[in-house]
Amino acid sequence: MVQYLVALVPTLVVLAFFFLGPFNWSRHHSWTRAVTCAFVAALALRYMFWRLTETVLPYPSDGPSFYWVWILFAVEVLACFEVILFLILMSRYVDRSAEADRLGRVFFARDKRELPTVDVFIPTYNEPLDVLERTIIGARSLDYPADKLKVYVLDDQRRDWLRAYCEEKNVIHVTRGDNSHAKAGNMNNGLKVSSGDFIAIFDADFVPYRHFLRRTLPFFSDDSIGIVQTPQHFFNVDPVQSNLGLENIWPDEQRLFFDEIAPSRDAWDVSFCCGSCSIARRKAVDAIGGFPTESITEDLLTTLSMLNKGYKTRYLNERLSMGLAAENLTGYFVQRERWCQGGIQTLYLYNGPLRGPGLTLFQRIMFLPASWLVQYLVRFMILLVPIVYLWFGLLPLYFTDIADYVSHQVPLLAAYFLLMLWITPTRYLPVVSSAVGTFATFRMLPTVVSSLVRPFGKPFRVTPKGSGNEANQFDRYSFAWIAGMITITVFGLLVNVVPETSHVQGQFSPVAAWWSGINIVVLLIASLICFEKPRRLFHAFKLDEPAVVDDVPGQIVSLALDKAVVAVHNMARFQSKSVMLKIAGFDPIKAELGQVTQRRSSISRGGDRQAYYLHLYFELSGAARDSMIVKLYTGQYSRDIRDIDKVAVSLNLLLRSFGRTRTL
């Protein structure tokens, strides 16, 4: 018993450190981050030293177990390398909003005639009008002198209806003879027909906020800045949120990168362009010979090419646009496979992190695609280790005592999880985050392998978006892997519970049992993501604004391009399905009254009383529809999960897992 109490001392030290230190410190100061990350790094190095000297080198050099131990240790070395890079990266933080304020006052104090010209590029391939119209109208509505701003719709499908729409909206429709080099080639063609000093880039599904240029352009007062990148926010839920049923209590998957990792990269001067929602200096783009076409992720390679020429990327962590997250699992994996393949492609290119001229050693290391190369391999091995032990009796390490294991691995895991909870308090939960990564592993690990073997073997694929992309799907491939892993793990446990069939004994067995149990829970949550939920084409925003329906005052609680939900207290006047909706700033809108629901609500200063919720449907066209797009999508409203309700997430997943298990 004493040895187990002693073994818990390092974990108690970790808990004391976090509860007396970081949890009382601001996570936005670089010194607090540096101290905390250094503490966790020291624990990681302590663990790796123990692994090598106490659990690897002493192992007998014979039989398959010997090779298995060394394979696992090699994977852990890779994992440790990635973790150390992550800790170094996250040890700094910068918020450039105050800098944007200061630079903006000077930049826009000049005469409007002296302001630089800006071209807005909207590259498009197969997006429908219901996606494109928001972006085009939003770009037209940017708060910038009209004679200094031009909008280019770069159409790689040469669609007549899009040309007609662009002419109607007074934007420039651009086509080319072929689709060579995909998006990069399309934008290079845009460079040939435009001449602005700066180029703002928005994918066809991203809508710029009206003040986008006013917040980003001032950074170019520094001649060394080649690109300013802003975060990508979304007005819809991604398939992970949707399929887990966590739409309103769990943030979209990309928030961890854009809200937490990207600002830290910027603090180290290793921020990079993410394509959409960015603005580039034309002089810098010209200096690298246009947007690079060698990789399917031209945005990352653009950053590296500019670094080769001495230009830097800045990151402004402000919500300055909104777009569509991948709407289903097909789009989800198309995106991530493209990002993964493109990151690995840079290893083989002359202007990549290994061979690119002008890069410092630190920049070369930080631009290695380490996360893509390591994370899915590590997750797969985590699932595999207890299975191999339970079925074949192969130990993953030279195991001496549970106390020794607890003394070295448990404090490291505790420190890492506490670090993530402190540094990303609204973006991370260990089990849920692990489940999301595990779900992606079975598709992404083959992509990593194929990209290493044939980095240029797959062409550029556009993420499907908008209408025509509504089909609900069931990810049979991932589910088969997950179900298989659960089945093999469960049967491995059952076989070894019965003394007559058990073939593993020793002190590692309790560890393997706990490990297996955690894996099963993670896999069960991951399995829920495989079941696609229906999606909505138009996405409503929550509001609290006055409105009038047939002279009855009320409050708009939800508004979309084709629908409004208005709360009223008086239903007596509504005698027909056809009503008139009056919203500030709009002419009266003819709407059809659909469903009516009731509940108690405090929709006005009158207090808590019975409210009727009118579901109104309408069709807008022309200037009215454009005005509604501007109202909804250009900065007045947003959709965000500002905090994680950990209890709600846990209960929701528990109920969904139980319900799905009963269904199956």
Secondary structure, 3 states (H helix, E strand, C coil): CHHHHHHCHHHHHHHHHHHHCHHHCCCCCHHHHHHHHHHHHHHHHHHHHHHHHHHHCCCCCCHHHHHHHHHHHHHHHHHHHHHHHHHHHHCCCCCCHHHHHHHHHHHCCCCHHHCCCEEEEEEECCCCHHHHHHHHHHHHCCCCCHHHEEEEEEECCCCHHHHHHHHHHCCEEECCCCCCCHHHHHHHHHHHHCCCCEEEECCCCEEECCCHHHHHHHHHHCCCEEEEECCCCECCCCHHHHHHCCCCCCCCCCHHHHHHHHHHHHHCCCCCCCCCCEEEEHHHHHHCCCCCCCCCCHHHHHHHHHHHCCCEEEECCCCCEEECCCCCHHHHHHHHHHHHHHHHHHHHCCCCCCCCCCCCHHHHHHCCCHHHHHHHHHHHHHHHHHHHHHHHCCCCCCCCCHHHHHHHHHHHHHHHHHHHHHHCCCCCCHHHHHHHHHHHHHHHHHHHHHHHHCCCCCCCCCCCCCCCCCCCCECHHHHHHHHHHHHHHHHHHHHHHCCCCCCCCCCHHHHHHHHHHHHHHHHHHHHHCCECCCCCCCCCEEEEEEEEECCEEEEEEEECCCEEEEEECCCCCCCCCEEEEEECCCCCEEEEEEEEEEEEECCCCCCCEEEEEEEEECCCCHHHHHHHHHHHHCCCCCCCCCCCCHHHHHHHHHHHHHHHHHHC
